[in-house]
Amino acid sequence: MSTVIDSRNTLVALQGLKSANADASRASERLATGLRINRAGDDPAGLAKAATLKAELGSYQQVKRNINGALADIQKVTDGLTSITDYLVEMRSIALASASETDNATKSIYKATFDELVQGITDIVSNIKVGDTEAALSAGGTSTVHVGVSGSATKSFAFSAVATSNLGVASLDVSASATAALTAVNLAMNSVSTTLAKIGGYQKSLEVSSDLADSEILSRVSQYGEIMNADLALEASNLAAAKIRQDSATAVLAQANSMNRNIADYLLNGALG
C-alpha cells in the first residue's frame, strides 16, 4: 500500500535536492571567496599541508629580508671604500705634485689639501655601520646573517679596518716628505683595492643566497595556491550543473507529491463510497 510518507519517488527527490543544494552552496562559496578550502572539513589533509607551507613561506620571506638588509650594508661599505679610493687617488696626485714643487707656499697649500682628504677618509670610515657593528671599518668587525631556515644556515663577513692609521696615511706630511707620502698612499690604495675585492665576493655570495630564497618562496606560493585556490572555471561549471539538478529534483518532488495527493484522493473517495 502506497502512502505519502513512504513514497519512494518523494524520498529520492528530496535526497537529490539536498545533494544539489549542498553542491550549489559549495560552488557558490568557492566562487565568492576564490578558495577551494573554506573550512577544515573541505579538505583536512590539504589544509594541514597548506598550514605547513604558509609557515615555511613566512620563514623564507624573513630570510629574504635578512639578505636584503645585509646587501644594503654591503653596498654602504662598497660605496664608502669607493669614496676612500677616490680620495687616495687625489692624495696620490697631490704627493706627485708636491714632490716636484720647490715653492714653500705652494707646498703648504698641497699639505692643507692633503690633510683635508685624510680627514675625509676618517669621516667616511667612522660613519659606516654594518648591522649591529658600529663603525665597522674603523676597527674592523664581523657581521653574520641567516640565509636559510635552519639555525646553521648563516654567512659571516669579516670587515677589514681601513682607518687612516691602518692605511698608514694618518700622519703623513706631504710638504716635508712627498716621496714617503707617495709610497704610503700607493700601499693604502692596494690595501683598499684588496678589501673592495673581498667585499665584492661577499656581495656575490649574498645575491646567490637571495636567488635561492626567491626560488623557495616561489615554490611554496605555487604549492599553497594549488591546494587553497579554487578553479573558478570548474566551480562555475559545478554551480550550473547543481542548479540543473536542483530544478530537476524540484520537478520530480512536485510530481511525486501530486501523485501522492491523487492516491490519497482515490483512497478517500473509495472509502466514502
C-alpha positions in Angstrom: 0.0 0.0 0.0 1.4 3.4 -1.0 1.3 6.3 1.4 2.6 10.0 1.4 5.3 9.1 4.0 6.9 6.1 2.3 6.7 7.2 -1.3 9.9 6.2 -2.9 9.8 9.0 -5.5 9.4 11.6 -2.8 12.4 10.3 -0.8 14.6 10.1 -3.9 13.6 13.6 -5.0 14.3 15.0 -1.5 17.7 13.3 -1.4 18.6 14.6 -4.8 17.5 18.1 -3.9 19.5 18.0 -0.7 22.7 16.9 -2.6 22.2 19.6 -5.3 21.7 22.3 -2.7 24.9 21.3 -1.0 26.8 21.3 -4.3 25.4 24.6 -5.3 26.2 26.1 -1.9 29.8 24.8 -2.1 30.4 26.0 -5.6 28.9 29.5 -4.8 31.1 29.8 -1.7 34.2 28.9 -3.7 33.4 31.4 -6.4 32.7 34.1 -3.9 35.9 33.5 -1.8 38.2 32.2 -4.6 39.3 29.5 -2.2 38.8 25.7 -2.6 39.2 25.2 1.1 37.0 27.5 3.3 36.8 25.2 6.3 38.7 22.3 7.7 36.0 19.8 6.6 36.6 20.7 2.9 40.0 19.0 2.9 41.6 18.3 6.3 44.8 16.9 4.8 45.1 19.7 2.3 44.5 22.3 5.0 47.2 20.8 7.2 49.7 20.8 4.2 48.7 24.4 3.4 49.4 25.5 7.0 52.9 23.9 6.8 53.6 25.7 3.5 52.4 29.0 4.9 54.7 28.7 7.9 57.7 27.8 5.6 56.8 30.7 3.3 56.9 33.1 6.3 60.3 31.8 7.2 61.8 32.2 3.8 60.3 35.7 3.5 62.2 36.6 6.7 65.3 35.1 5.2 64.8 37.3 2.2 64.5 40.4 4.4 67.7 39.4 6.2 69.6 39.1 3.0 68.3 42.3 1.6 69.4 44.1 4.8 72.9 42.5 4.5 73.1 43.5 0.9 72.2 47.1 1.8 75.0 47.1 4.4 77.5 45.6 1.9 76.5 48.3 -0.5 77.2 51.0 2.1 80.6 49.5 2.7 81.3 49.3 -1.1 80.3 53.0 -1.6 82.5 54.0 1.3 85.5 52.1 0.0 85.0 53.5 -3.4 84.9 57.1 -2.0 88.1 56.3 0.0 89.8 55.1 -3.2 88.8 58.4 -4.9 90.4 60.3 -2.0 93.6 58.3 -2.2 93.8 58.9 -5.9 93.6 62.6 -5.3 96.1 62.3 -2.5 98.5 60.5 -4.8 98.2 63.3 -7.4 99.0 65.9 -4.6 102.0 63.9 -3.5 103.3 63.7 -7.0 102.8 67.4 -7.5 104.4 68.2 -4.1 107.5 66.1 -4.9 108.3 68.4 -7.8 107.4 71.7 -6.1 110.1 74.0 -4.6 107.9 76.9 -3.5 107.1 76.5 0.2 103.8 78.5 -0.1 102.6 76.1 -2.7 103.7 73.1 -0.7 101.7 74.5 2.3 98.6 74.5 0.1 99.3 71.0 -1.0 99.7 69.9 2.6 96.4 71.6 3.6 94.5 69.8 0.8 96.2 66.5 1.6 95.3 66.8 5.3 91.7 67.6 4.4 91.5 64.4 2.3 92.9 62.4 5.2 90.2 63.8 7.4 87.6 63.0 4.8 88.7 59.3 4.9 88.3 59.4 8.7 84.8 60.8 8.4 83.7 58.1 5.9 85.1 55.3 8.0 83.6 56.5 11.2 80.1 56.8 9.7 79.7 53.4 8.0 77.8 50.9 10.2 77.2 47.3 9.4 74.3 45.6 11.2 74.9 46.0 14.9 78.6 46.7 14.5 79.2 50.4 15.0 81.8 51.9 12.6 82.9 48.5 11.4 85.5 49.9 9.0 87.3 52.0 11.6 88.1 49.0 13.8 87.1 46.0 11.7 84.4 43.6 12.7 82.3 40.6 11.7 78.7 40.5 10.7 76.6 37.3 10.5 73.3 36.9 8.6 70.9 34.0 8.4 70.5 33.0 4.7 68.3 29.9 5.3 65.6 28.5 7.6 67.9 26.2 9.6 69.8 27.5 12.5 73.1 26.7 10.9 72.3 28.4 7.6 74.4 31.6 8.2 77.1 33.6 6.4 79.7 35.6 8.3 81.5 38.5 6.8 84.7 40.0 8.2 85.4 43.7 7.5 89.0 45.0 7.5 89.8 48.2 9.3 90.6 51.0 6.8 91.1 53.9 9.2 93.8 56.3 8.2 96.1 54.7 10.9 95.5 51.3 9.4 96.2 52.6 5.9 99.4 54.3 7.0 98.3 57.8 5.9 97.3 59.3 9.2 100.4 61.3 10.0 101.9 62.0 6.6 103.4 65.4 5.8 103.3 65.8 2.1 105.1 69.1 2.2 108.1 67.7 4.2 108.4 64.3 2.5 106.3 63.9 -0.6 108.2 60.8 -1.7 107.4 59.0 1.5 103.8 60.1 1.3 103.5 58.8 -2.3 104.8 55.4 -1.2 102.4 55.2 1.7 99.4 56.3 -0.5 100.2 53.6 -3.1 100.3 50.9 -0.4 97.0 52.3 1.0 95.4 52.1 -2.4 96.5 48.5 -2.8 95.0 47.7 0.7 91.6 49.3 -0.1 91.5 47.6 -3.5 92.0 44.2 -1.8 89.3 45.0 0.7 86.9 46.0 -2.1 87.5 42.7 -3.9 86.7 40.8 -0.8 83.5 42.8 -0.2 82.6 42.1 -3.8 82.8 38.4 -3.1 80.5 38.8 -0.1 78.0 40.7 -2.3 78.0 37.9 -4.9 77.5 35.3 -2.3 74.5 37.1 -0.8 73.0 37.6 -4.3 73.2 33.8 -4.8 71.5 33.2 -1.5 68.8 35.8 -2.4 68.1 33.9 -5.6 67.8 30.6 -3.7 65.4 32.2 -1.2 63.3 33.6 -4.1 63.1 30.1 -5.6 62.0 28.6 -2.3 59.3 31.4 -1.9 58.0 30.9 -5.4 57.8 27.1 -4.9 55.8 27.4 -1.7 53.5 30.1 -3.1 52.7 27.8 -6.1 52.1 24.8 -3.9 49.9 26.8 -1.5 47.9 28.1 -4.4 47.4 24.6 -5.8 45.9 23.5 -2.5 43.9 26.5 -1.4 42.8 28.3 -4.6 39.6 27.4 -6.3 39.4 26.5 -10.0 36.9 29.2 -10.9 36.0 27.8 -14.3 35.4 24.4 -12.7 33.3 25.8 -9.9 31.2 27.8 -12.3 30.5 24.6 -14.2 29.7 22.8 -10.9 27.3 25.6 -10.0 25.5 25.4 -13.3 25.2 21.6 -13.0 24.0 21.8 -9.4 21.2 24.3 -10.5 20.1 21.9 -13.2 19.9 19.1 -10.6 18.0 21.5 -8.2 15.4 22.2 -10.9 15.1 18.5 -11.8 14.8 17.4 -8.2 12.2 20.1 -7.5 10.2 19.0 -10.5 10.3 15.3 -9.5 9.3 16.2 -6.0 6.4 18.2 -7.2 5.3 15.3 -9.4 5.7 12.8 -6.5 3.6 15.0 -4.2 1.0 15.3 -6.9 0.8 11.5 -7.3 0.5 11.1 -3.5 -2.4 13.5 -3.5 -4.1 11.6 -6.3 -3.6 8.3 -4.4 -4.9 9.9 -1.2 -8.0 11.3 -3.1 -8.6 7.9 -4.7 -8.5 6.1 -1.4 -10.6 8.7 0.3 -13.3 8.6 -2.4 -13.3 4.8 -2.3 -13.8 4.8 1.5 -16.7 7.2 1.2 -18.2 5.0 -1.4 
